[in-house]
Amino acid sequence: MDVSQISITTNEISDDFVTAVEIGTSWGIRHFELKNILGRRVPDIDDAYVNRMKKELNIFGADIAAVSPGMFMGTEVGSDKAKLHATELLAKTIAFAEEFSAQIIVCFGFKRPKGTPSDATAPQEVIDVLSEVAAKADKAGMTVVIENGPDDWTNTGKGILDVLSRVNADNLRLNWDPGNYCPTGLVPFPDAYEIVRDYVGHVHMKNAVALGTPEKNDGSYWRTIEEGVINWPEQLKSLANDGYDGYLNIETHHGPLVANSRRNYEKLVEMFKEINQCVQKKII
């Protein structure tokens, strides 16, 4: 593992893309994930600003690792919103990603209805919609990664495995976010990771204060990656041992954003040094 795998969501530095890229590249980051820009969620960005974004990337020698339009987030399958996401939002997202030569689209695994038994598997409609999404993305040469959400059908290791194995598409992978796993009260690493490790196609990095504690909107739930309940050094070692060579995307989620995002980057670089030393000594 090395710094070439590090990316960061731009709004974890600044809501202004231009400012985020200028600051992020000054630290050494060259890859950026797009989510919220100037108060709007991608791909709902003005053409003029998209052109400015492309010029900025060229100036600083940076690129776009992934785009995250919020597809199916907090959305039950079969709803009008879900249908709109699977058609119009997906088409716009693919076109937007193509503008930046991005090959990864982040989506979610549909909200589980309240009262659903914890051991229930996703209905076939979830599988059908995600299969269609994967097929459309595949035609554009893109990979869709499902981010595990605490209230989704993909909120447990078994749930993730159920959905991804039933869709069974090479370009539908997991956006592994151990932090999102923490509100469930279940252990993300090593317990859940052992179940999902073969499906990881993208990684989000943040840490959390505790297992089983609901996320707070004020940001106090989140921690920098060296703090909290997730053992990121060991998680990274397992990813390295499994041959993971994709992006490791910093998703700070709590302020002060610039200071905490920089700290996350610097701590991640330190962890890489430790991991690589272990690899050389063959002790992991």
C-alpha positions in Angstrom: 0.0 0.0 0.0 1.2 3.5 -0.7 0.0 7.1 -1.0 -1.1 6.7 -4.6 -4.2 4.9 -3.3 -5.3 7.8 -1.1 -8.3 9.8 -2.2 -10.6 12.2 -0.3 -14.1 13.4 -0.7 -13.8 17.1 -1.7 -16.4 18.4 0.7 -14.4 16.9 3.6 -12.0 19.8 3.0 -14.3 22.4 1.5 -17.7 22.7 -0.1 -15.9 24.6 -2.9 -14.3 22.1 -5.2 -11.6 24.5 -6.4 -10.5 25.2 -2.8 -10.6 21.5 -1.8 -8.3 20.5 -4.7 -5.9 23.2 -4.0 -5.6 22.3 -0.4 -5.7 18.5 -0.9 -3.0 18.5 -3.5 -0.8 20.7 -1.3 -0.8 17.8 1.2 0.0 15.3 -1.5 -3.4 13.9 -2.5 -4.0 13.5 -6.2 -7.4 11.6 -6.3 -10.7 13.1 -5.2 -14.2 11.7 -4.7 -17.2 13.9 -5.6 -20.3 14.2 -3.5 -21.4 17.7 -2.4 -20.2 20.8 -4.2 -21.4 24.3 -3.4 -24.5 23.0 -1.6 -25.5 20.6 -4.4 -25.1 16.9 -4.8 -23.4 15.6 -7.9 -24.3 15.3 -10.8 -26.5 18.4 -10.2 -23.6 20.8 -11.0 -23.8 23.7 -13.5 -21.9 23.1 -16.8 -19.9 26.2 -16.3 -18.6 25.0 -13.0 -18.0 21.5 -14.3 -15.7 23.1 -16.9 -13.9 25.0 -14.1 -13.5 21.8 -12.2 -11.8 20.1 -15.2 -9.4 23.0 -15.6 -8.6 22.9 -11.9 -7.8 19.2 -12.1 -5.5 19.8 -15.0 -3.7 22.6 -13.3 -3.0 20.5 -10.2 -2.4 17.2 -11.9 -5.3 15.6 -10.1 -8.2 13.3 -11.1 -11.6 12.0 -9.9 -11.6 8.6 -8.2 -15.3 8.2 -7.8 -18.7 10.0 -7.8 -21.3 9.6 -5.1 -24.8 10.9 -6.2 -26.6 9.5 -3.2 -28.4 6.9 -5.3 -30.9 4.8 -3.3 -29.8 6.4 0.0 -32.7 6.4 2.4 -34.9 5.1 -0.4 -37.1 2.0 -0.3 -37.1 -0.2 -3.4 -40.3 0.2 -5.5 -40.8 3.9 -4.5 -41.1 6.6 -7.1 -37.8 8.0 -5.8 -36.1 4.7 -6.3 -37.4 4.4 -9.9 -36.2 7.9 -10.6 -32.7 7.1 -9.2 -32.5 3.9 -11.3 -33.3 5.8 -14.5 -32.7 9.5 -14.7 -30.2 9.9 -11.8 -28.2 6.9 -13.0 -28.1 8.2 -16.6 -27.0 11.7 -15.5 -24.4 10.2 -13.1 -22.8 8.1 -15.8 -22.7 11.1 -18.1 -21.2 13.2 -15.3 -18.6 10.6 -14.5 -17.6 10.3 -18.1 -16.8 14.1 -18.1 -14.1 13.3 -15.6 -13.0 9.9 -16.8 -14.2 8.5 -13.4 -14.9 4.8 -13.4 -16.5 4.3 -9.9 -20.1 5.2 -9.0 -21.0 4.9 -5.3 -24.6 3.9 -4.5 -26.5 2.5 -1.5 -28.4 -0.8 -0.9 -31.9 0.5 -0.4 -33.5 1.3 3.0 -34.9 -1.6 5.0 -38.6 -1.0 5.9 -39.1 -0.4 9.6 -39.9 -3.6 11.5 -38.0 -5.8 9.0 -36.5 -8.8 10.9 -32.8 -8.5 11.3 -32.2 -11.8 9.5 -34.4 -11.0 6.6 -32.8 -11.1 3.1 -33.3 -8.5 0.5 -36.5 -8.9 -1.7 -35.9 -9.9 -5.3 -36.8 -6.4 -6.5 -33.7 -5.1 -4.8 -31.6 -7.6 -6.7 -33.4 -6.9 -10.0 -32.9 -3.1 -9.8 -29.2 -3.4 -8.8 -28.7 -5.9 -11.6 -30.1 -3.4 -14.1 -28.0 -0.6 -12.6 -24.8 -2.7 -12.9 -25.7 -3.7 -16.5 -26.1 0.0 -17.5 -22.9 1.0 -15.8 -21.0 -1.9 -17.4 -22.0 -0.6 -20.9 -20.2 2.6 -19.9 -17.2 0.7 -18.6 -17.9 1.7 -15.0 -18.0 -0.1 -11.7 -20.9 0.4 -9.2 -19.9 0.1 -5.5 -22.6 -0.4 -2.9 -21.9 1.5 0.3 -23.0 -0.4 3.4 -25.5 1.7 5.3 -26.7 1.0 8.9 -30.4 1.1 7.8 -30.0 -0.6 4.5 -30.3 -4.2 3.2 -26.5 -4.2 3.2 -26.2 -3.3 6.9 -24.6 -6.6 8.0 -21.9 -8.8 6.5 -24.5 -11.4 5.7 -26.7 -8.8 4.1 -23.9 -7.5 1.9 -23.0 -11.0 0.9 -26.6 -11.9 0.1 -27.1 -8.9 -2.2 -23.8 -9.0 -4.0 -23.8 -12.8 -4.5 -27.3 -12.8 -5.8 -26.7 -9.9 -8.3 -23.4 -11.7 -9.3 -22.1 -8.9 -11.6 -18.4 -8.4 -12.0 -18.8 -4.6 -11.9 -21.0 -4.5 -8.8 -18.7 -4.4 -5.8 -18.8 -3.2 -2.2 -17.8 0.2 -1.0 -16.5 -1.0 2.4 -17.2 1.7 5.1 -16.5 0.2 8.5 -17.6 3.5 10.1 -21.1 3.1 8.7 -21.2 -0.4 10.3 -20.6 0.9 13.8 -24.2 2.2 14.6 -25.5 -1.4 14.1 -23.6 -2.5 17.2 -21.9 -5.3 15.2 -18.1 -5.5 14.8 -17.0 -4.3 11.4 -13.4 -5.6 11.6 -12.5 -8.4 11.7 -16.0 -10.0 12.0 -17.9 -8.4 9.1 -14.8 -8.0 6.9 -14.2 -11.8 7.0 -17.6 -12.2 5.3 -17.3 -9.4 2.7 -13.6 -9.4 1.9 -13.9 -10.9 -1.6 -16.2 -8.1 -2.7 -14.4 -5.0 -1.7 -14.0 -2.6 -4.6 -13.7 0.8 -2.8 -13.0 1.9 0.8 -14.2 4.8 2.9 -12.1 5.7 5.9 -13.4 7.3 9.1 -13.6 6.2 12.7 -16.4 6.2 15.2 -16.7 6.7 19.0 -18.5 3.5 19.8 -20.4 0.5 18.5 -24.2 0.5 18.8 -24.5 4.2 19.4 -26.7 6.0 16.9 -24.9 8.5 14.7 -25.4 12.2 15.7 -26.1 14.9 13.2 -23.7 17.2 15.0 -20.7 15.2 14.0 -19.7 14.2 17.5 -20.1 10.5 16.7 -17.1 10.5 14.3 -13.3 10.4 15.1 -10.1 10.6 13.1 -8.8 7.3 11.8 -6.3 6.6 14.6 -9.0 7.0 17.3 -12.3 5.2 17.9 -13.3 1.6 17.8 -12.1 0.6 14.3 -8.6 -0.8 14.2 -7.5 0.7 11.0 -3.9 -0.5 11.0 -5.1 -4.1 11.2 -7.9 -3.5 8.7 -5.4 -2.0 6.2 -3.0 -5.0 6.8 -5.8 -7.4 5.9 -6.7 -5.4 2.8 -3.0 -5.5 1.8 -2.8 -9.2 2.4 -6.0 -9.7 0.3 -4.3 -7.8 -2.6 -6.6 -4.8 -2.5 -5.2 -2.1 -4.8 -8.1 0.3 -5.0 -8.7 3.7 -3.5 -8.7 4.4 0.2 -11.0 7.4 0.4 -10.8 9.7 3.5 -14.3 10.7 4.7 -13.7 12.8 7.8 -17.3 13.7 8.7 -16.4 16.0 11.6 -14.9 19.4 12.1 -12.8 21.3 12.0 -12.7 19.7 8.5 -9.4 21.0 7.1 -7.5 20.2 10.3 -9.1 16.8 10.8 -8.9 15.8 7.1 -5.2 16.7 7.1 -4.7 14.7 10.3 -6.4 11.7 8.7 -4.1 12.0 5.6 -1.0 12.2 7.7 -2.0 9.3 10.0 -2.8 7.2 7.0 0.6 7.8 5.6 2.1 6.8 8.9 0.1 3.6 8.9 1.3 2.8 5.4 4.9 3.0 6.6 4.2 0.5 9.4 2.3 -1.8 7.1 5.1 -1.8 4.5 7.7 -2.5 7.2 5.6 -5.5 8.3 5.3 -6.7 4.7 9.1 -6.5 4.3 9.6 -8.5 7.5 6.8 -10.9 6.4 5.0 -10.6 9.8 1.5 -9.9 8.5 
